[in-house]
Amino acid sequence: MGKAQLIDYLRGELAISNSAISVALRQHGEQDASQLPMVLWQYGLVTLQQLNLIFDWLEAQPT
């Protein structure tokens, strides 16, 4: 799973704004997407329910 796929999922399925994603990427660095969901949640940019959906989606992705 790549960062681009995760970002596409966030935008397409959860309607997370580009600005929210940009804020989270700036806060944790652009090198690793694995922390992106938690950063979005910590900054209040996704709900706990959305965070769980993101984790479910990540778990379902092939390695």
Phi and psi restraints in degrees (range 20) as a CNS / XPLOR table:
assign (resid 1 and name C) (resid 2 and name N)
       (resid 2 and name CA) (resid 2 and name C) 1.0 -100.1 20.0 2
assign (resid 2 and name N) (resid 2 and name CA)
       (resid 2 and name C) (resid 3 and name N) 1.0 165.7 20.0 2
assign (resid 2 and name C) (resid 3 and name N)
       (resid 3 and name CA) (resid 3 and name C) 1.0 -61.2 20.0 2
assign (resid 3 and name N) (resid 3 and name CA)
       (resid 3 and name C) (resid 4 and name N) 1.0 -38.0 20.0 2
assign (resid 3 and name C) (resid 4 and name N)
       (resid 4 and name CA) (resid 4 and name C) 1.0 -63.2 20.0 2
assign (resid 4 and name N) (resid 4 and name CA)
       (resid 4 and name C) (resid 5 and name N) 1.0 -39.8 20.0 2
assign (resid 4 and name C) (resid 5 and name N)
       (resid 5 and name CA) (resid 5 and name C) 1.0 -64.4 20.0 2
assign (resid 5 and name N) (resid 5 and name CA)
       (resid 5 and name C) (resid 6 and name N) 1.0 -42.3 20.0 2
assign (resid 5 and name C) (resid 6 and name N)
       (resid 6 and name CA) (resid 6 and name C) 1.0 -62.4 20.0 2
assign (resid 6 and name N) (resid 6 and name CA)
       (resid 6 and name C) (resid 7 and name N) 1.0 -45.4 20.0 2
assign (resid 6 and name C) (resid 7 and name N)
       (resid 7 and name CA) (resid 7 and name C) 1.0 -64.2 20.0 2
assign (resid 7 and name N) (resid 7 and name CA)
       (resid 7 and name C) (resid 8 and name N) 1.0 -40.4 20.0 2
assign (resid 7 and name C) (resid 8 and name N)
       (resid 8 and name CA) (resid 8 and name C) 1.0 -60.8 20.0 2
assign (resid 8 and name N) (resid 8 and name CA)
       (resid 8 and name C) (resid 9 and name N) 1.0 -41.7 20.0 2
assign (resid 8 and name C) (resid 9 and name N)
       (resid 9 and name CA) (resid 9 and name C) 1.0 -62.9 20.0 2
assign (resid 9 and name N) (resid 9 and name CA)
       (resid 9 and name C) (resid 10 and name N) 1.0 -46.5 20.0 2
assign (resid 9 and name C) (resid 10 and name N)
       (resid 10 and name CA) (resid 10 and name C) 1.0 -59.1 20.0 2
assign (resid 10 and name N) (resid 10 and name CA)
       (resid 10 and name C) (resid 11 and name N) 1.0 -44.1 20.0 2
assign (resid 10 and name C) (resid 11 and name N)
       (resid 11 and name CA) (resid 11 and name C) 1.0 -71.5 20.0 2
assign (resid 11 and name N) (resid 11 and name CA)
       (resid 11 and name C) (resid 12 and name N) 1.0 -47.9 20.0 2
assign (resid 11 and name C) (resid 12 and name N)
       (resid 12 and name CA) (resid 12 and name C) 1.0 -77.2 20.0 2
assign (resid 12 and name N) (resid 12 and name CA)
       (resid 12 and name C) (resid 13 and name N) 1.0 -47.8 20.0 2
assign (resid 12 and name C) (resid 13 and name N)
       (resid 13 and name CA) (resid 13 and name C) 1.0 -89.2 20.0 2
assign (resid 13 and name N) (resid 13 and name CA)
       (resid 13 and name C) (resid 14 and name N) 1.0 -35.4 20.0 2
assign (resid 13 and name C) (resid 14 and name N)
       (resid 14 and name CA) (resid 14 and name C) 1.0 -107.2 20.0 2
assign (resid 14 and name N) (resid 14 and name CA)
       (resid 14 and name C) (resid 15 and name N) 1.0 -3.2 20.0 2
assign (resid 14 and name C) (resid 15 and name N)
       (resid 15 and name CA) (resid 15 and name C) 1.0 55.8 20.0 2
assign (resid 15 and name N) (resid 15 and name CA)
       (resid 15 and name C) (resid 16 and name N) 1.0 39.2 20.0 2
assign (resid 15 and name C) (resid 16 and name N)
       (resid 16 and name CA) (resid 16 and name C) 1.0 -77.1 20.0 2
assign (resid 16 and name N) (resid 16 and name CA)
       (resid 16 and name C) (resid 17 and name N) 1.0 132.2 20.0 2
assign (resid 16 and name C) (resid 17 and name N)
       (resid 17 and name CA) (resid 17 and name C) 1.0 -70.7 20.0 2
assign (resid 17 and name N) (resid 17 and name CA)
       (resid 17 and name C) (resid 18 and name N) 1.0 154.9 20.0 2
assign (resid 17 and name C) (resid 18 and name N)
       (resid 18 and name CA) (resid 18 and name C) 1.0 -59.5 20.0 2
assign (resid 18 and name N) (resid 18 and name CA)
       (resid 18 and name C) (resid 19 and name N) 1.0 -37.7 20.0 2
assign (resid 18 and name C) (resid 19 and name N)
       (resid 19 and name CA) (resid 19 and name C) 1.0 -67.5 20.0 2
assign (resid 19 and name N) (resid 19 and name CA)
       (resid 19 and name C) (resid 20 and name N) 1.0 -38.2 20.0 2
assign (resid 19 and name C) (resid 20 and name N)
       (resid 20 and name CA) (resid 20 and name C) 1.0 -64.4 20.0 2
assign (resid 20 and name N) (resid 20 and name CA)
       (resid 20 and name C) (resid 21 and name N) 1.0 -42.6 20.0 2
assign (resid 20 and name C) (resid 21 and name N)
       (resid 21 and name CA) (resid 21 and name C) 1.0 -64.7 20.0 2
assign (resid 21 and name N) (resid 21 and name CA)
       (resid 21 and name C) (resid 22 and name N) 1.0 -41.4 20.0 2
assign (resid 21 and name C) (resid 22 and name N)
       (resid 22 and name CA) (resid 22 and name C) 1.0 -62.3 20.0 2
assign (resid 22 and name N) (resid 22 and name CA)
       (resid 22 and name C) (resid 23 and name N) 1.0 -42.0 20.0 2
assign (resid 22 and name C) (resid 23 and name N)
       (resid 23 and name CA) (resid 23 and name C) 1.0 -59.4 20.0 2
assign (resid 23 and name N) (resid 23 and name CA)
       (resid 23 and name C) (resid 24 and name N) 1.0 -48.2 20.0 2
assign (resid 23 and name C) (resid 24 and name N)
       (resid 24 and name CA) (resid 24 and name C) 1.0 -63.7 20.0 2
assign (resid 24 and name N) (resid 24 and name CA)
       (resid 24 and name C) (resid 25 and name N) 1.0 -40.8 20.0 2
assign (resid 24 and name C) (resid 25 and name N)
       (resid 25 and name CA) (resid 25 and name C) 1.0 -64.5 20.0 2
assign (resid 25 and name N) (resid 25 and name CA)
       (resid 25 and name C) (resid 26 and name N) 1.0 -39.7 20.0 2
assign (resid 25 and name C) (resid 26 and name N)
       (resid 26 and name CA) (resid 26 and name C) 1.0 -65.7 20.0 2
assign (resid 26 and name N) (resid 26 and name CA)
       (resid 26 and name C) (resid 27 and name N) 1.0 -34.8 20.0 2
assign (resid 26 and name C) (resid 27 and name N)
       (resid 27 and name CA) (resid 27 and name C) 1.0 -74.9 20.0 2
assign (resid 27 and name N) (resid 27 and name CA)
       (resid 27 and name C) (resid 28 and name N) 1.0 -32.0 20.0 2
assign (resid 27 and name C) (resid 28 and name N)
       (resid 28 and name CA) (resid 28 and name C) 1.0 -111.5 20.0 2
assign (resid 28 and name N) (resid 28 and name CA)
       (resid 28 and name C) (resid 29 and name N) 1.0 -2.9 20.0 2
assign (resid 28 and name C) (resid 29 and name N)
       (resid 29 and name CA) (resid 29 and name C) 1.0 92.6 20.0 2
assign (resid 29 and name N) (resid 29 and name CA)
       (resid 29 and name C) (resid 30 and name N) 1.0 153.9 20.0 2
assign (resid 29 and name C) (resid 30 and name N)
       (resid 30 and name CA) (resid 30 and name C) 1.0 -93.4 20.0 2
assign (resid 30 and name N) (resid 30 and name CA)
       (resid 30 and name C) (resid 31 and name N) 1.0 -2.5 20.0 2
assign (resid 30 and name C) (resid 31 and name N)
       (resid 31 and name CA) (resid 31 and name C) 1.0 -75.8 20.0 2
assign (resid 31 and name N) (resid 31 and name CA)
       (resid 31 and name C) (resid 32 and name N) 1.0 -30.9 20.0 2
assign (resid 31 and name C) (resid 32 and name N)
       (resid 32 and name CA) (resid 32 and name C) 1.0 -133.8 20.0 2
assign (resid 32 and name N) (resid 32 and name CA)
       (resid 32 and name C) (resid 33 and name N) 1.0 120.9 20.0 2
assign (resid 32 and name C) (resid 33 and name N)
       (resid 33 and name CA) (resid 33 and name C) 1.0 -82.8 20.0 2
assign (resid 33 and name N) (resid 33 and name CA)
       (resid 33 and name C) (resid 34 and name N) 1.0 -8.4 20.0 2
assign (resid 33 and name C) (resid 34 and name N)
       (resid 34 and name CA) (resid 34 and name C) 1.0 -64.3 20.0 2
assign (resid 34 and name N) (resid 34 and name CA)
       (resid 34 and name C) (resid 35 and name N) 1.0 -27.0 20.0 2
assign (resid 34 and name C) (resid 35 and name N)
       (resid 35 and name CA) (resid 35 and name C) 1.0 -91.4 20.0 2
assign (resid 35 and name N) (resid 35 and name CA)
       (resid 35 and name C) (resid 36 and name N) 1.0 -8.6 20.0 2
assign (resid 35 and name C) (resid 36 and name N)
       (resid 36 and name CA) (resid 36 and name C) 1.0 -55.5 20.0 2
assign (resid 36 and name N) (resid 36 and name CA)
       (resid 36 and name C) (resid 37 and name N) 1.0 -47.2 20.0 2
assign (resid 36 and name C) (resid 37 and name N)
       (resid 37 and name CA) (resid 37 and name C) 1.0 -58.4 20.0 2
assign (resid 37 and name N) (resid 37 and name CA)
       (resid 37 and name C) (resid 38 and name N) 1.0 -42.6 20.0 2
assign (resid 37 and name C) (resid 38 and name N)
       (resid 38 and name CA) (resid 38 and name C) 1.0 -67.0 20.0 2
assign (resid 38 and name N) (resid 38 and name CA)
       (resid 38 and name C) (resid 39 and name N) 1.0 -38.4 20.0 2
assign (resid 38 and name C) (resid 39 and name N)
       (resid 39 and name CA) (resid 39 and name C) 1.0 -64.8 20.0 2
assign (resid 39 and name N) (resid 39 and name CA)
       (resid 39 and name C) (resid 40 and name N) 1.0 -43.0 20.0 2
assign (resid 39 and name C) (resid 40 and name N)
       (resid 40 and name CA) (resid 40 and name C) 1.0 -57.8 20.0 2
assign (resid 40 and name N) (resid 40 and name CA)
       (resid 40 and name C) (resid 41 and name N) 1.0 -42.6 20.0 2
assign (resid 40 and name C) (resid 41 and name N)
       (resid 41 and name CA) (resid 41 and name C) 1.0 -69.3 20.0 2
assign (resid 41 and name N) (resid 41 and name CA)
       (resid 41 and name C) (resid 42 and name N) 1.0 -44.0 20.0 2
assign (resid 41 and name C) (resid 42 and name N)
       (resid 42 and name CA) (resid 42 and name C) 1.0 -59.9 20.0 2
assign (resid 42 and name N) (resid 42 and name CA)
       (resid 42 and name C) (resid 43 and name N) 1.0 -33.9 20.0 2
assign (resid 42 and name C) (resid 43 and name N)
       (resid 43 and name CA) (resid 43 and name C) 1.0 -88.7 20.0 2
assign (resid 43 and name N) (resid 43 and name CA)
       (resid 43 and name C) (resid 44 and name N) 1.0 4.2 20.0 2
assign (resid 43 and name C) (resid 44 and name N)
       (resid 44 and name CA) (resid 44 and name C) 1.0 73.9 20.0 2
assign (resid 44 and name N) (resid 44 and name CA)
       (resid 44 and name C) (resid 45 and name N) 1.0 23.1 20.0 2
assign (resid 44 and name C) (resid 45 and name N)
       (resid 45 and name CA) (resid 45 and name C) 1.0 -91.1 20.0 2
assign (resid 45 and name N) (resid 45 and name CA)
       (resid 45 and name C) (resid 46 and name N) 1.0 -14.7 20.0 2
assign (resid 45 and name C) (resid 46 and name N)
       (resid 46 and name CA) (resid 46 and name C) 1.0 -135.8 20.0 2
assign (resid 46 and name N) (resid 46 and name CA)
       (resid 46 and name C) (resid 47 and name N) 1.0 154.5 20.0 2
assign (resid 46 and name C) (resid 47 and name N)
       (resid 47 and name CA) (resid 47 and name C) 1.0 -83.1 20.0 2
assign (resid 47 and name N) (resid 47 and name CA)
       (resid 47 and name C) (resid 48 and name N) 1.0 169.5 20.0 2
assign (resid 47 and name C) (resid 48 and name N)
       (resid 48 and name CA) (resid 48 and name C) 1.0 -62.5 20.0 2
assign (resid 48 and name N) (resid 48 and name CA)
       (resid 48 and name C) (resid 49 and name N) 1.0 -38.4 20.0 2
assign (resid 48 and name C) (resid 49 and name N)
       (resid 49 and name CA) (resid 49 and name C) 1.0 -62.3 20.0 2
assign (resid 49 and name N) (resid 49 and name CA)
       (resid 49 and name C) (resid 50 and name N) 1.0 -43.4 20.0 2
assign (resid 49 and name C) (resid 50 and name N)
       (resid 50 and name CA) (resid 50 and name C) 1.0 -64.8 20.0 2
assign (resid 50 and name N) (resid 50 and name CA)
       (resid 50 and name C) (resid 51 and name N) 1.0 -38.9 20.0 2
assign (resid 50 and name C) (resid 51 and name N)
       (resid 51 and name CA) (resid 51 and name C) 1.0 -60.0 20.0 2
assign (resid 51 and name N) (resid 51 and name CA)
       (resid 51 and name C) (resid 52 and name N) 1.0 -43.3 20.0 2
assign (resid 51 and name C) (resid 52 and name N)
       (resid 52 and name CA) (resid 52 and name C) 1.0 -63.6 20.0 2
assign (resid 52 and name N) (resid 52 and name CA)
       (resid 52 and name C) (resid 53 and name N) 1.0 -39.0 20.0 2
assign (resid 52 and name C) (resid 53 and name N)
       (resid 53 and name CA) (resid 53 and name C) 1.0 -62.7 20.0 2
assign (resid 53 and name N) (resid 53 and name CA)
       (resid 53 and name C) (resid 54 and name N) 1.0 -40.4 20.0 2
assign (resid 53 and name C) (resid 54 and name N)
       (resid 54 and name CA) (resid 54 and name C) 1.0 -62.3 20.0 2
assign (resid 54 and name N) (resid 54 and name CA)
       (resid 54 and name C) (resid 55 and name N) 1.0 -46.3 20.0 2
assign (resid 54 and name C) (resid 55 and name N)
       (resid 55 and name CA) (resid 55 and name C) 1.0 -63.7 20.0 2
assign (resid 55 and name N) (resid 55 and name CA)
       (resid 55 and name C) (resid 56 and name N) 1.0 -39.1 20.0 2
assign (resid 55 and name C) (resid 56 and name N)
       (resid 56 and name CA) (resid 56 and name C) 1.0 -62.1 20.0 2
assign (resid 56 and name N) (resid 56 and name CA)
       (resid 56 and name C) (resid 57 and name N) 1.0 -43.2 20.0 2
assign (resid 56 and name C) (resid 57 and name N)
       (resid 57 and name CA) (resid 57 and name C) 1.0 -63.9 20.0 2
assign (resid 57 and name N) (resid 57 and name CA)
       (resid 57 and name C) (resid 58 and name N) 1.0 -45.2 20.0 2
assign (resid 57 and name C) (resid 58 and name N)
       (resid 58 and name CA) (resid 58 and name C) 1.0 -60.2 20.0 2
assign (resid 58 and name N) (resid 58 and name CA)
       (resid 58 and name C) (resid 59 and name N) 1.0 -41.9 20.0 2
assign (resid 58 and name C) (resid 59 and name N)
       (resid 59 and name CA) (resid 59 and name C) 1.0 -63.8 20.0 2
assign (resid 59 and name N) (resid 59 and name CA)
       (resid 59 and name C) (resid 60 and name N) 1.0 -32.5 20.0 2
assign (resid 59 and name C) (resid 60 and name N)
       (resid 60 and name CA) (resid 60 and name C) 1.0 -79.5 20.0 2
assign (resid 60 and name N) (resid 60 and name CA)
       (resid 60 and name C) (resid 61 and name N) 1.0 -10.5 20.0 2
assign (resid 60 and name C) (resid 61 and name N)
       (resid 61 and name CA) (resid 61 and name C) 1.0 -77.7 20.0 2
assign (resid 61 and name N) (resid 61 and name CA)
       (resid 61 and name C) (resid 62 and name N) 1.0 142.3 20.0 2
assign (resid 61 and name C) (resid 62 and name N)
       (resid 62 and name CA) (resid 62 and name C) 1.0 -67.3 20.0 2
assign (resid 62 and name N) (resid 62 and name CA)
       (resid 62 and name C) (resid 63 and name N) 1.0 148.5 20.0 2
